[in-house]
Amino acid sequence: YACETESRPGMGFRALAGYIGVGTDPQNYDRQGIAMTAPVVTNPTKRMSFILPAEYDSFDKIPKPTNPNVTITKLPSSMGAAHTFNGSCTDERAKIKAQDLVHQLKEDGVDLDEKV
């Protein structure tokens, strides 16, 4: 599962951080803090998501957001790889970081179908 919102400059991250209780009281009906996990996901539809910790393995266990701009989404099971970096991410920087990740995976002997 993931919590997600529209990724407007500076606003998407703050809405999600508020939901899990980073820098503020948790903005969910249970007022329950949720651990920050990686990765933070952004996609071409301009959505930003925080992947929820493993203990939130059913919709009933996930605190409901009080912010109407934050939604809970069920994600299909998948395996992925993450490349850590800080700061904001432009489209150009995202391409460079994706190429860095592909290069690292190849160095590590991972067989992949490259679409970068």
MODELLER restraints for C-alpha pairs under 7 A, 6 or more apart:
rsr = mdl.restraints
at = mdl.atoms
rsr.add(forms.Gaussian(group=physical.xy_distance, feature=features.Distance(at['CA:1:A'], at['CA:51:A']), mean=6.31, stdev=0.5))
rsr.add(forms.Gaussian(group=physical.xy_distance, feature=features.Distance(at['CA:1:A'], at['CA:52:A']), mean=5.76, stdev=0.5))
rsr.add(forms.Gaussian(group=physical.xy_distance, feature=features.Distance(at['CA:1:A'], at['CA:72:A']), mean=6.92, stdev=0.5))
rsr.add(forms.Gaussian(group=physical.xy_distance, feature=features.Distance(at['CA:1:A'], at['CA:73:A']), mean=5.62, stdev=0.5))
rsr.add(forms.Gaussian(group=physical.xy_distance, feature=features.Distance(at['CA:1:A'], at['CA:74:A']), mean=4.52, stdev=0.5))
rsr.add(forms.Gaussian(group=physical.xy_distance, feature=features.Distance(at['CA:1:A'], at['CA:75:A']), mean=5.35, stdev=0.5))
rsr.add(forms.Gaussian(group=physical.xy_distance, feature=features.Distance(at['CA:2:A'], at['CA:49:A']), mean=6.00, stdev=0.5))
rsr.add(forms.Gaussian(group=physical.xy_distance, feature=features.Distance(at['CA:2:A'], at['CA:50:A']), mean=5.46, stdev=0.5))
rsr.add(forms.Gaussian(group=physical.xy_distance, feature=features.Distance(at['CA:2:A'], at['CA:51:A']), mean=4.40, stdev=0.5))
rsr.add(forms.Gaussian(group=physical.xy_distance, feature=features.Distance(at['CA:2:A'], at['CA:52:A']), mean=5.16, stdev=0.5))
rsr.add(forms.Gaussian(group=physical.xy_distance, feature=features.Distance(at['CA:2:A'], at['CA:72:A']), mean=5.77, stdev=0.5))
rsr.add(forms.Gaussian(group=physical.xy_distance, feature=features.Distance(at['CA:2:A'], at['CA:73:A']), mean=5.32, stdev=0.5))
rsr.add(forms.Gaussian(group=physical.xy_distance, feature=features.Distance(at['CA:2:A'], at['CA:74:A']), mean=6.56, stdev=0.5))
rsr.add(forms.Gaussian(group=physical.xy_distance, feature=features.Distance(at['CA:2:A'], at['CA:75:A']), mean=7.00, stdev=0.5))
rsr.add(forms.Gaussian(group=physical.xy_distance, feature=features.Distance(at['CA:3:A'], at['CA:16:A']), mean=6.95, stdev=0.5))
rsr.add(forms.Gaussian(group=physical.xy_distance, feature=features.Distance(at['CA:3:A'], at['CA:49:A']), mean=5.52, stdev=0.5))
rsr.add(forms.Gaussian(group=physical.xy_distance, feature=features.Distance(at['CA:3:A'], at['CA:50:A']), mean=5.46, stdev=0.5))
rsr.add(forms.Gaussian(group=physical.xy_distance, feature=features.Distance(at['CA:3:A'], at['CA:51:A']), mean=6.70, stdev=0.5))
rsr.add(forms.Gaussian(group=physical.xy_distance, feature=features.Distance(at['CA:3:A'], at['CA:52:A']), mean=6.94, stdev=0.5))
rsr.add(forms.Gaussian(group=physical.xy_distance, feature=features.Distance(at['CA:3:A'], at['CA:70:A']), mean=6.52, stdev=0.5))
rsr.add(forms.Gaussian(group=physical.xy_distance, feature=features.Distance(at['CA:3:A'], at['CA:71:A']), mean=5.58, stdev=0.5))
rsr.add(forms.Gaussian(group=physical.xy_distance, feature=features.Distance(at['CA:3:A'], at['CA:72:A']), mean=4.54, stdev=0.5))
rsr.add(forms.Gaussian(group=physical.xy_distance, feature=features.Distance(at['CA:3:A'], at['CA:73:A']), mean=6.22, stdev=0.5))
rsr.add(forms.Gaussian(group=physical.xy_distance, feature=features.Distance(at['CA:4:A'], at['CA:16:A']), mean=6.79, stdev=0.5))
rsr.add(forms.Gaussian(group=physical.xy_distance, feature=features.Distance(at['CA:4:A'], at['CA:47:A']), mean=6.74, stdev=0.5))
rsr.add(forms.Gaussian(group=physical.xy_distance, feature=features.Distance(at['CA:4:A'], at['CA:48:A']), mean=5.46, stdev=0.5))
rsr.add(forms.Gaussian(group=physical.xy_distance, feature=features.Distance(at['CA:4:A'], at['CA:49:A']), mean=4.12, stdev=0.5))
rsr.add(forms.Gaussian(group=physical.xy_distance, feature=features.Distance(at['CA:4:A'], at['CA:50:A']), mean=6.40, stdev=0.5))
rsr.add(forms.Gaussian(group=physical.xy_distance, feature=features.Distance(at['CA:4:A'], at['CA:70:A']), mean=5.58, stdev=0.5))
rsr.add(forms.Gaussian(group=physical.xy_distance, feature=features.Distance(at['CA:4:A'], at['CA:71:A']), mean=5.42, stdev=0.5))
rsr.add(forms.Gaussian(group=physical.xy_distance, feature=features.Distance(at['CA:4:A'], at['CA:72:A']), mean=6.37, stdev=0.5))
rsr.add(forms.Gaussian(group=physical.xy_distance, feature=features.Distance(at['CA:5:A'], at['CA:12:A']), mean=5.86, stdev=0.5))
rsr.add(forms.Gaussian(group=physical.xy_distance, feature=features.Distance(at['CA:5:A'], at['CA:47:A']), mean=5.69, stdev=0.5))
rsr.add(forms.Gaussian(group=physical.xy_distance, feature=features.Distance(at['CA:5:A'], at['CA:48:A']), mean=5.55, stdev=0.5))
rsr.add(forms.Gaussian(group=physical.xy_distance, feature=features.Distance(at['CA:5:A'], at['CA:49:A']), mean=6.63, stdev=0.5))
rsr.add(forms.Gaussian(group=physical.xy_distance, feature=features.Distance(at['CA:5:A'], at['CA:69:A']), mean=5.84, stdev=0.5))
rsr.add(forms.Gaussian(group=physical.xy_distance, feature=features.Distance(at['CA:5:A'], at['CA:70:A']), mean=4.96, stdev=0.5))
rsr.add(forms.Gaussian(group=physical.xy_distance, feature=features.Distance(at['CA:5:A'], at['CA:71:A']), mean=6.46, stdev=0.5))
rsr.add(forms.Gaussian(group=physical.xy_distance, feature=features.Distance(at['CA:6:A'], at['CA:12:A']), mean=5.73, stdev=0.5))
rsr.add(forms.Gaussian(group=physical.xy_distance, feature=features.Distance(at['CA:6:A'], at['CA:46:A']), mean=6.07, stdev=0.5))
rsr.add(forms.Gaussian(group=physical.xy_distance, feature=features.Distance(at['CA:6:A'], at['CA:47:A']), mean=4.56, stdev=0.5))
rsr.add(forms.Gaussian(group=physical.xy_distance, feature=features.Distance(at['CA:6:A'], at['CA:48:A']), mean=6.09, stdev=0.5))
rsr.add(forms.Gaussian(group=physical.xy_distance, feature=features.Distance(at['CA:7:A'], at['CA:46:A']), mean=5.16, stdev=0.5))
rsr.add(forms.Gaussian(group=physical.xy_distance, feature=features.Distance(at['CA:7:A'], at['CA:47:A']), mean=4.88, stdev=0.5))
rsr.add(forms.Gaussian(group=physical.xy_distance, feature=features.Distance(at['CA:7:A'], at['CA:48:A']), mean=5.14, stdev=0.5))
rsr.add(forms.Gaussian(group=physical.xy_distance, feature=features.Distance(at['CA:12:A'], at['CA:48:A']), mean=6.34, stdev=0.5))
rsr.add(forms.Gaussian(group=physical.xy_distance, feature=features.Distance(at['CA:15:A'], at['CA:70:A']), mean=6.88, stdev=0.5))
rsr.add(forms.Gaussian(group=physical.xy_distance, feature=features.Distance(at['CA:16:A'], at['CA:70:A']), mean=6.82, stdev=0.5))
rsr.add(forms.Gaussian(group=physical.xy_distance, feature=features.Distance(at['CA:18:A'], at['CA:24:A']), mean=6.12, stdev=0.5))
rsr.add(forms.Gaussian(group=physical.xy_distance, feature=features.Distance(at['CA:18:A'], at['CA:26:A']), mean=5.83, stdev=0.5))
rsr.add(forms.Gaussian(group=physical.xy_distance, feature=features.Distance(at['CA:18:A'], at['CA:27:A']), mean=5.53, stdev=0.5))
rsr.add(forms.Gaussian(group=physical.xy_distance, feature=features.Distance(at['CA:19:A'], at['CA:26:A']), mean=5.33, stdev=0.5))
rsr.add(forms.Gaussian(group=physical.xy_distance, feature=features.Distance(at['CA:19:A'], at['CA:27:A']), mean=4.37, stdev=0.5))
rsr.add(forms.Gaussian(group=physical.xy_distance, feature=features.Distance(at['CA:19:A'], at['CA:28:A']), mean=5.82, stdev=0.5))
rsr.add(forms.Gaussian(group=physical.xy_distance, feature=features.Distance(at['CA:19:A'], at['CA:65:A']), mean=6.18, stdev=0.5))
rsr.add(forms.Gaussian(group=physical.xy_distance, feature=features.Distance(at['CA:20:A'], at['CA:26:A']), mean=5.32, stdev=0.5))
rsr.add(forms.Gaussian(group=physical.xy_distance, feature=features.Distance(at['CA:20:A'], at['CA:27:A']), mean=6.82, stdev=0.5))
rsr.add(forms.Gaussian(group=physical.xy_distance, feature=features.Distance(at['CA:20:A'], at['CA:33:A']), mean=5.25, stdev=0.5))
rsr.add(forms.Gaussian(group=physical.xy_distance, feature=features.Distance(at['CA:20:A'], at['CA:34:A']), mean=4.69, stdev=0.5))
rsr.add(forms.Gaussian(group=physical.xy_distance, feature=features.Distance(at['CA:20:A'], at['CA:35:A']), mean=6.99, stdev=0.5))
rsr.add(forms.Gaussian(group=physical.xy_distance, feature=features.Distance(at['CA:21:A'], at['CA:27:A']), mean=6.52, stdev=0.5))
rsr.add(forms.Gaussian(group=physical.xy_distance, feature=features.Distance(at['CA:21:A'], at['CA:33:A']), mean=5.10, stdev=0.5))
rsr.add(forms.Gaussian(group=physical.xy_distance, feature=features.Distance(at['CA:21:A'], at['CA:34:A']), mean=6.70, stdev=0.5))
rsr.add(forms.Gaussian(group=physical.xy_distance, feature=features.Distance(at['CA:26:A'], at['CA:32:A']), mean=5.88, stdev=0.5))
rsr.add(forms.Gaussian(group=physical.xy_distance, feature=features.Distance(at['CA:26:A'], at['CA:33:A']), mean=5.46, stdev=0.5))
rsr.add(forms.Gaussian(group=physical.xy_distance, feature=features.Distance(at['CA:27:A'], at['CA:65:A']), mean=6.14, stdev=0.5))
rsr.add(forms.Gaussian(group=physical.xy_distance, feature=features.Distance(at['CA:27:A'], at['CA:66:A']), mean=5.56, stdev=0.5))
rsr.add(forms.Gaussian(group=physical.xy_distance, feature=features.Distance(at['CA:27:A'], at['CA:67:A']), mean=6.85, stdev=0.5))
rsr.add(forms.Gaussian(group=physical.xy_distance, feature=features.Distance(at['CA:28:A'], at['CA:63:A']), mean=5.86, stdev=0.5))
rsr.add(forms.Gaussian(group=physical.xy_distance, feature=features.Distance(at['CA:28:A'], at['CA:64:A']), mean=5.37, stdev=0.5))
rsr.add(forms.Gaussian(group=physical.xy_distance, feature=features.Distance(at['CA:28:A'], at['CA:65:A']), mean=4.18, stdev=0.5))
rsr.add(forms.Gaussian(group=physical.xy_distance, feature=features.Distance(at['CA:28:A'], at['CA:66:A']), mean=4.86, stdev=0.5))
rsr.add(forms.Gaussian(group=physical.xy_distance, feature=features.Distance(at['CA:29:A'], at['CA:63:A']), mean=6.36, stdev=0.5))
rsr.add(forms.Gaussian(group=physical.xy_distance, feature=features.Distance(at['CA:29:A'], at['CA:64:A']), mean=5.66, stdev=0.5))
rsr.add(forms.Gaussian(group=physical.xy_distance, feature=features.Distance(at['CA:29:A'], at['CA:65:A']), mean=6.31, stdev=0.5))
rsr.add(forms.Gaussian(group=physical.xy_distance, feature=features.Distance(at['CA:29:A'], at['CA:66:A']), mean=6.03, stdev=0.5))
rsr.add(forms.Gaussian(group=physical.xy_distance, feature=features.Distance(at['CA:30:A'], at['CA:63:A']), mean=5.76, stdev=0.5))
rsr.add(forms.Gaussian(group=physical.xy_distance, feature=features.Distance(at['CA:35:A'], at['CA:53:A']), mean=6.85, stdev=0.5))
rsr.add(forms.Gaussian(group=physical.xy_distance, feature=features.Distance(at['CA:37:A'], at['CA:50:A']), mean=6.96, stdev=0.5))
rsr.add(forms.Gaussian(group=physical.xy_distance, feature=features.Distance(at['CA:37:A'], at['CA:51:A']), mean=6.31, stdev=0.5))
rsr.add(forms.Gaussian(group=physical.xy_distance, feature=features.Distance(at['CA:37:A'], at['CA:52:A']), mean=6.68, stdev=0.5))
rsr.add(forms.Gaussian(group=physical.xy_distance, feature=features.Distance(at['CA:37:A'], at['CA:53:A']), mean=6.49, stdev=0.5))
rsr.add(forms.Gaussian(group=physical.xy_distance, feature=features.Distance(at['CA:38:A'], at['CA:51:A']), mean=6.76, stdev=0.5))
rsr.add(forms.Gaussian(group=physical.xy_distance, feature=features.Distance(at['CA:39:A'], at['CA:50:A']), mean=6.88, stdev=0.5))
rsr.add(forms.Gaussian(group=physical.xy_distance, feature=features.Distance(at['CA:39:A'], at['CA:51:A']), mean=6.71, stdev=0.5))
rsr.add(forms.Gaussian(group=physical.xy_distance, feature=features.Distance(at['CA:39:A'], at['CA:82:A']), mean=6.74, stdev=0.5))
rsr.add(forms.Gaussian(group=physical.xy_distance, feature=features.Distance(at['CA:40:A'], at['CA:49:A']), mean=5.84, stdev=0.5))
rsr.add(forms.Gaussian(group=physical.xy_distance, feature=features.Distance(at['CA:40:A'], at['CA:50:A']), mean=5.01, stdev=0.5))
rsr.add(forms.Gaussian(group=physical.xy_distance, feature=features.Distance(at['CA:40:A'], at['CA:51:A']), mean=6.87, stdev=0.5))
rsr.add(forms.Gaussian(group=physical.xy_distance, feature=features.Distance(at['CA:41:A'], at['CA:48:A']), mean=5.53, stdev=0.5))
rsr.add(forms.Gaussian(group=physical.xy_distance, feature=features.Distance(at['CA:41:A'], at['CA:49:A']), mean=4.97, stdev=0.5))
rsr.add(forms.Gaussian(group=physical.xy_distance, feature=features.Distance(at['CA:41:A'], at['CA:50:A']), mean=6.39, stdev=0.5))
rsr.add(forms.Gaussian(group=physical.xy_distance, feature=features.Distance(at['CA:42:A'], at['CA:48:A']), mean=4.42, stdev=0.5))
rsr.add(forms.Gaussian(group=physical.xy_distance, feature=features.Distance(at['CA:42:A'], at['CA:49:A']), mean=6.38, stdev=0.5))
rsr.add(forms.Gaussian(group=physical.xy_distance, feature=features.Distance(at['CA:56:A'], at['CA:62:A']), mean=5.75, stdev=0.5))
rsr.add(forms.Gaussian(group=physical.xy_distance, feature=features.Distance(at['CA:65:A'], at['CA:71:A']), mean=6.99, stdev=0.5))
rsr.add(forms.Gaussian(group=physical.xy_distance, feature=features.Distance(at['CA:83:A'], at['CA:101:A']), mean=5.83, stdev=0.5))
rsr.add(forms.Gaussian(group=physical.xy_distance, feature=features.Distance(at['CA:98:A'], at['CA:116:A']), mean=6.70, stdev=0.5))
rsr.add(forms.Gaussian(group=physical.xy_distance, feature=features.Distance(at['CA:99:A'], at['CA:116:A']), mean=6.64, stdev=0.5))
